[in-house]
Amino acid sequence: MKKHNLLLSTLLLSWVGVLSGQQALSAEKQQVVDYLNSQQDRFSQCADKIWEWSELGYQEEQSSGLLQEILEEEGFSVQKKAADLPTAFVASYGSGRPVIAILAEFDALPGLSQAAVPFQQKREGNKNGHACGHHLFGSGSVAAAVAVKEWMKQNKVSGTIRLYGTPAEEGGGGKVFMVRAGLFDDVDVVLHWHPASFNSADAGSSLAVKSAKFRFYGNAAHAAGEPWAGRSALDGVEAMNYMANLMREHVEPETRIHYVITQGGDAPNIVPAFAEVYYYARHPDVAKVKSIFESLVDMSEGAAKGTGTRTDYEVIMGLYNLLPNETLASMMHANLEKIGGVFYTPEEKAFAEKIMTTYDAGGLPPEAAEKIQPFEVRERGGYASTDVGDISWVVPTADLGAATWVPGTAAHSWQAVAAGGTSIGHKGMMVAAKTIALTTIDILRDPAVTEKAKAELNRRRGKAFSYESLVGDREPPIDYRQK
């Protein structure tokens, strides 16, 4: 039993990393941290407003407008409706190279309304919720950009800081269309972060994904009186799904294929003249995703032929896997260790302990939020996809996760919404803002880093690489959240 407990303790320590409070900083970095400390209430209030609004993808008019307003007040020039996306923007300060981009997201998720309490309770007045913490993501990134601007101004440092307001990450792929429009062509480095239940700045990857709606068209008929006169579009959908499910045996274990039937007919006594199924295909390798998707297209055509129907499809979204950049990630990790993790007050710890009774935290204590994960390089993707992936194939990119949620919290959960609306979320947001600001300063002080990062990018993607969006030339799905 003692040996078992020792092994369990060792595994737990390896997961939560090493204890890390703020380490000694240089005078100029301390200047930036002090500035951000003085601005914490301001940006916490900004995040809280966006949390309250909880606007869905391409509908984030108030959220995007608030961030733009802050940046304009701080002396940034703002390009509105960037790439013809209604809530996208690019805010710039300074001139010359390097050009350092900081990403900001601000869209919420549908159907995840939750109050800022440690038990499940819907919030009145809004069906949506920030279950992925993008209210903190956007506000924290703006805080970092403003802090760097202040530092550049006071220290007379040249270079360009850009804050990219990127809408509709949750299924709308805003960044894909911004990349396709060439908005990152002159950028040297991209930095971003994401809310999480831990603090980490790995050089990691993600899953590439391509999604589409497959539509089948048949002939309606009375299902009892004259079924032979009809051709069921739903039969086409079901035949395609059957073939896709058989294919699961013959794909690599890392492959993910999931679907929902979005329309199957109107009534059982009518042979369905129209049916639709919505597919996602994922894999750590973007080339494999393309191949899997082509197989799904073949299946749809075979299903249509076999059921006497016809079919077509609409590509909804396609995202590249994240391309790691160890050069930038190691710098980000070093600064994260200097900043340290999130330390709870007694009240915050009580909140954490109560909400942790509502899910399996894997044995983690609330104090896990104080830790910094050991640095890793992960070449192949984990469980999720992000439109940052497309950016990472055209510009060297680094990211971090900050503990805005209670340890062990799952993304896209009511628990994530709840913690994100409290001071726990604010503290994690400021860890991210400080880390990104300090990493930006390092790059501005040593622009040679950008050349090293670009050399690594070229090595990882290959000399012959040429970016081609997985969505082709389709228009942005501006109405994808509208019903």
NORPE-V606355 format. One record per residue. N is the residue number from 1. RES is the residue in one letter. D_FIRST is the distance of its C-alpha to the first C-alpha in Angstrom with 1 decimal. Layout:
n;res;d_first
N;RES;D_FIRST
N;RES;D_FIRST
This chain:
n;res;d_first
1;M;0.0
2;K;3.8
3;K;5.4
4;H;5.0
5;N;6.2
6;L;8.6
7;L;9.9
8;L;10.5
9;S;12.3
10;T;14.2
11;L;15.4
12;L;16.5
13;L;18.4
14;S;20.0
15;W;21.2
16;V;22.7
17;G;24.2
18;V;25.4
19;L;26.8
20;S;30.5
21;G;33.3
22;Q;36.9
23;Q;37.8
24;A;41.3
25;L;43.9
26;S;47.4
27;A;50.3
28;E;51.3
29;K;47.9
30;Q;47.4
31;Q;50.8
32;V;49.5
33;V;46.3
34;D;48.4
35;Y;50.8
36;L;48.0
37;N;46.6
38;S;50.1
39;Q;50.3
40;Q;47.0
41;D;48.6
42;R;51.3
43;F;48.9
44;S;46.5
45;Q;49.6
46;C;50.5
47;A;47.1
48;D;47.3
49;K;50.7
50;I;49.6
51;W;46.6
52;E;49.1
53;W;51.4
54;S;48.7
55;E;51.3
56;L;50.7
57;G;51.5
58;Y;55.0
59;Q;55.8
60;E;54.3
61;E;57.7
62;Q;56.8
63;S;53.5
64;S;55.2
65;G;58.3
66;L;56.4
67;L;54.7
68;Q;58.1
69;E;59.8
70;I;57.4
71;L;57.9
72;E;61.7
73;E;61.8
74;E;59.9
75;G;62.6
76;F;61.0
77;S;63.4
78;V;62.0
79;Q;62.8
80;K;62.4
81;K;61.7
82;A;60.6
83;A;60.8
84;D;62.6
85;L;59.4
86;P;60.4
87;T;57.5
88;A;56.7
89;F;58.0
90;V;58.0
91;A;58.4
92;S;59.6
93;Y;60.1
94;G;61.6
95;S;63.2
96;G;62.7
97;R;59.7
98;P;56.8
99;V;56.5
100;I;53.0
101;A;52.0
102;I;49.4
103;L;48.5
104;A;48.4
105;E;47.5
106;F;48.3
107;D;48.2
108;A;46.2
109;L;44.8
110;P;46.6
111;G;45.2
112;L;42.4
113;S;44.1
114;Q;41.8
115;A;42.4
116;A;40.6
117;V;38.3
118;P;34.6
119;F;35.4
120;Q;37.3
121;Q;41.0
122;K;43.8
123;R;46.2
124;E;49.8
125;G;52.4
126;N;50.4
127;K;48.6
128;N;47.0
129;G;44.1
130;H;42.8
131;A;39.5
132;C;39.4
133;G;40.5
134;H;43.8
135;H;45.5
136;L;43.3
137;F;43.7
138;G;47.5
139;S;47.8
140;G;45.4
141;S;47.2
142;V;50.6
143;A;49.3
144;A;48.3
145;A;51.7
146;V;53.7
147;A;51.8
148;V;52.6
149;K;56.2
150;E;56.6
151;W;55.2
152;M;57.6
153;K;60.5
154;Q;60.0
155;N;59.4
156;K;62.0
157;V;59.6
158;S;60.9
159;G;59.1
160;T;58.5
161;I;55.7
162;R;55.5
163;L;53.6
164;Y;53.4
165;G;53.1
166;T;51.6
167;P;51.8
168;A;50.2
169;E;47.0
170;E;45.6
171;G;47.4
172;G;50.8
173;G;50.2
174;G;52.4
175;K;51.5
176;V;52.5
177;F;56.0
178;M;56.1
179;V;55.2
180;R;57.7
181;A;60.4
182;G;59.9
183;L;58.6
184;F;56.1
185;D;58.5
186;D;59.3
187;V;55.8
188;D;54.1
189;V;50.5
190;V;48.7
191;L;45.8
192;H;44.0
193;W;40.8
194;H;39.0
195;P;37.1
196;A;33.3
197;S;30.1
198;F;29.3
199;N;31.4
200;S;32.1
201;A;35.1
202;D;34.3
203;A;36.9
204;G;35.9
205;S;37.7
206;S;38.0
207;L;39.3
208;A;43.1
209;V;44.5
210;K;47.8
211;S;48.8
212;A;51.9
213;K;53.5
214;F;55.0
215;R;58.0
216;F;59.7
217;Y;63.2
218;G;64.7
219;N;67.4
220;A;67.3
221;A;68.6
222;H;68.5
223;A;65.3
224;A;66.9
225;G;70.6
226;E;70.7
227;P;67.3
228;W;68.9
229;A;70.7
230;G;67.5
231;R;64.9
232;S;61.5
233;A;60.0
234;L;56.8
235;D;56.9
236;G;57.0
237;V;53.9
238;E;52.0
239;A;53.1
240;M;51.9
241;N;48.5
242;Y;48.2
243;M;48.9
244;A;46.5
245;N;43.7
246;L;44.6
247;M;44.4
248;R;40.8
249;E;40.0
250;H;42.0
251;V;40.9
252;E;38.3
253;P;34.8
254;E;35.3
255;T;38.4
256;R;38.6
257;I;41.6
258;H;42.0
259;Y;45.0
260;V;46.6
261;I;49.8
262;T;51.8
263;Q;54.9
264;G;55.3
265;G;58.6
266;D;60.3
267;A;60.7
268;P;59.8
269;N;63.4
270;I;64.3
271;V;63.5
272;P;61.8
273;A;64.0
274;F;61.4
275;A;57.6
276;E;55.2
277;V;51.6
278;Y;49.8
279;Y;47.6
280;Y;45.1
281;A;44.2
282;R;41.6
283;H;40.3
284;P;39.3
285;D;42.6
286;V;45.8
287;A;47.7
288;K;45.4
289;V;45.9
290;K;49.6
291;S;49.4
292;I;47.2
293;F;49.7
294;E;52.6
295;S;51.0
296;L;50.8
297;V;54.4
298;D;55.3
299;M;53.5
300;S;55.4
301;E;58.6
302;G;57.8
303;A;56.8
304;A;60.1
305;K;62.1
306;G;60.5
307;T;61.0
308;G;64.5
309;T;63.5
310;R;63.6
311;T;60.9
312;D;60.5
313;Y;57.7
314;E;57.2
315;V;54.7
316;I;53.1
317;M;50.8
318;G;49.5
319;L;47.2
320;Y;46.3
321;N;42.7
322;L;42.0
323;L;43.0
324;P;40.7
325;N;42.4
326;E;40.3
327;T;43.2
328;L;43.3
329;A;39.6
330;S;38.7
331;M;41.4
332;M;40.1
333;H;36.5
334;A;37.8
335;N;39.7
336;L;36.8
337;E;34.8
338;K;37.8
339;I;38.0
340;G;34.4
341;G;32.6
342;V;33.1
343;F;32.4
344;Y;32.6
345;T;34.7
346;P;33.3
347;E;35.3
348;E;34.0
349;K;30.3
350;A;31.1
351;F;32.6
352;A;29.6
353;E;27.1
354;K;29.4
355;I;30.1
356;M;26.4
357;T;26.0
358;T;28.4
359;Y;26.4
360;D;22.9
361;A;22.4
362;G;19.3
363;G;17.3
364;L;20.1
365;P;21.5
366;P;25.3
367;E;25.2
368;A;24.5
369;A;28.3
370;E;28.8
371;K;27.3
372;I;29.3
373;Q;27.8
374;P;28.1
375;F;31.3
376;E;31.3
377;V;34.1
378;R;33.7
379;E;36.7
380;R;36.1
381;G;35.9
382;G;33.1
383;Y;33.6
384;A;36.8
385;S;40.4
386;T;42.8
387;D;46.4
388;V;45.6
389;G;45.1
390;D;48.8
391;I;49.4
392;S;46.9
393;W;49.0
394;V;52.2
395;V;51.0
396;P;48.1
397;T;45.5
398;A;42.4
399;D;40.3
400;L;37.4
401;G;35.2
402;A;35.0
403;A;32.8
404;T;35.4
405;W;32.9
406;V;29.8
407;P;26.6
408;G;25.7
409;T;29.1
410;A;30.8
411;A;34.3
412;H;37.0
413;S;35.4
414;W;36.8
415;Q;34.0
416;A;35.4
417;V;38.9
418;A;37.9
419;A;36.2
420;G;38.9
421;G;41.5
422;T;40.0
423;S;39.8
424;I;36.3
425;G;38.2
426;H;40.9
427;K;38.6
428;G;37.1
429;M;40.6
430;M;41.7
431;V;38.9
432;A;40.2
433;A;43.9
434;K;43.3
435;T;41.5
436;I;44.1
437;A;46.9
438;L;45.7
439;T;45.2
440;T;48.7
441;I;50.1
442;D;48.5
443;I;50.3
444;L;53.5
445;R;53.4
446;D;52.7
447;P;54.3
448;A;53.7
449;V;50.1
450;T;51.7
451;E;53.2
452;K;49.9
453;A;48.3
454;K;51.2
455;A;50.9
456;E;47.2
457;L;48.2
458;N;51.0
459;R;48.7
460;R;46.1
461;R;48.6
462;G;51.1
463;K;54.6
464;A;56.2
465;F;54.3
466;S;56.4
467;Y;55.0
468;E;55.9
469;S;54.6
470;L;52.8
471;V;54.9
472;G;58.1
473;D;61.1
474;R;60.1
475;E;60.8
476;P;58.0
477;P;56.7
478;I;57.9
479;D;57.8
480;Y;54.5
481;R;53.1
482;Q;56.4
483;K;56.9
